[in-house]
Amino acid sequence: MAQVACEVTELLEKIDRKSGKTIEKNPEFLKSDDTALVKITPLKPICVEKHGDYPSLGRFVLFDRERILAVGTVKHVEKKFFQS
């Protein structure tokens, strides 16, 4: 398990939990128990994969001061290569 500081950079879609259909594009906020598609940007390099390709590297948990904010699966990865 890796721990890397991240920031939620964009709220893309609010999704209906039962049907999986989009309720709202680019919502301004999310409430407790909402399901959403969000863009998360790590502040340092981290190894993740799409959940469908590699399930053990495709899950995440967001914490804030030891409080769980969100849990989910990785749907898409924008790969960037860092040079040392």
Backbone torsions as a table, in degrees:
resi	resn	phi	psi	omega
1	MET	NA	127.8	179.0
2	ALA	-104.9	146.4	175.9
3	GLN	-122.4	116.4	-178.6
4	VAL	-134.7	136.4	176.0
5	ALA	-65.2	136.5	-179.2
6	CYS	-138.0	163.9	172.0
7	GLU	-133.5	143.3	174.9
8	VAL	-81.2	112.9	-173.4
9	THR	-95.2	-21.4	-178.0
10	GLU	-159.1	138.0	171.3
11	LEU	-96.4	111.2	-172.9
12	LEU	-86.9	-50.0	-176.6
13	GLU	-150.4	143.9	167.7
14	LYS	-97.1	131.9	-170.8
15	ILE	-119.5	140.3	174.0
16	ASP	-71.4	124.6	-175.4
17	ARG	-63.8	-36.5	-176.2
18	LYS	-78.7	-47.8	-174.5
19	SER	-93.4	-23.3	-177.3
20	GLY	81.8	5.9	-179.9
21	LYS	-85.8	153.5	179.4
22	THR	-71.9	127.3	176.6
23	ILE	-91.2	-42.8	-174.4
24	GLU	-149.7	133.6	175.1
25	LYS	-90.1	140.9	178.6
26	ASN	48.1	57.6	179.0
27	PRO	-65.3	152.7	180.0
28	GLU	-78.5	-29.2	-178.5
29	PHE	-154.1	167.2	175.3
30	LEU	-126.2	145.5	176.1
31	LYS	-103.1	171.3	176.7
32	SER	-58.3	138.4	179.7
33	ASP	72.6	8.6	173.1
34	ASP	-76.1	149.6	174.1
35	THR	-109.0	133.3	-174.8
36	ALA	-151.6	161.3	171.6
37	LEU	-105.1	118.7	-176.3
38	VAL	-127.8	155.2	175.9
39	LYS	-100.3	123.3	-179.3
40	ILE	-116.8	129.2	-179.5
41	THR	-114.4	118.5	176.3
42	PRO	-73.4	147.1	-179.9
43	LEU	-86.2	-14.1	174.6
44	LYS	-133.6	159.8	178.4
45	PRO	-60.9	142.1	178.0
46	ILE	-148.7	149.9	-179.7
47	CYS	-96.4	114.6	174.2
48	VAL	-136.7	159.1	176.2
49	GLU	-137.4	163.6	175.1
50	LYS	-63.4	139.9	-177.8
51	HIS	-57.8	-37.1	179.7
52	GLY	-66.8	-29.7	-179.4
53	ASP	-85.6	-40.0	-173.8
54	TYR	-150.1	85.4	-171.1
55	PRO	-54.7	-35.9	-176.6
56	SER	-72.1	-20.9	176.1
57	LEU	-104.0	9.6	-175.7
58	GLY	-113.0	21.6	177.8
59	ARG	-121.5	152.8	178.6
60	PHE	-148.2	161.2	173.3
61	VAL	-135.6	130.1	176.3
62	LEU	-100.9	126.3	178.4
63	PHE	-114.6	151.4	168.7
64	ASP	-138.7	110.1	-178.6
65	ARG	51.7	52.8	176.4
66	GLU	67.2	13.2	176.9
67	ARG	-111.7	130.8	-179.6
68	ILE	-73.9	123.5	176.9
69	LEU	-96.6	-38.9	-176.1
70	ALA	-158.5	153.9	170.5
71	VAL	-132.3	151.0	-179.8
72	GLY	-177.4	-170.3	179.5
73	THR	-122.9	153.1	-180.0
74	VAL	-83.5	122.9	-179.8
75	LYS	-98.7	-29.7	-177.2
76	HIS	-151.2	145.6	179.1
77	VAL	-127.9	128.5	170.8
78	GLU	-96.7	108.1	-174.6
79	LYS	-81.9	133.3	174.5
80	LYS	-129.2	140.2	-178.4
81	PHE	-107.9	128.9	-178.3
82	PHE	-104.0	138.2	175.8
83	GLN	-101.3	139.6	-179.4
84	SER	-95.8	NA	NA
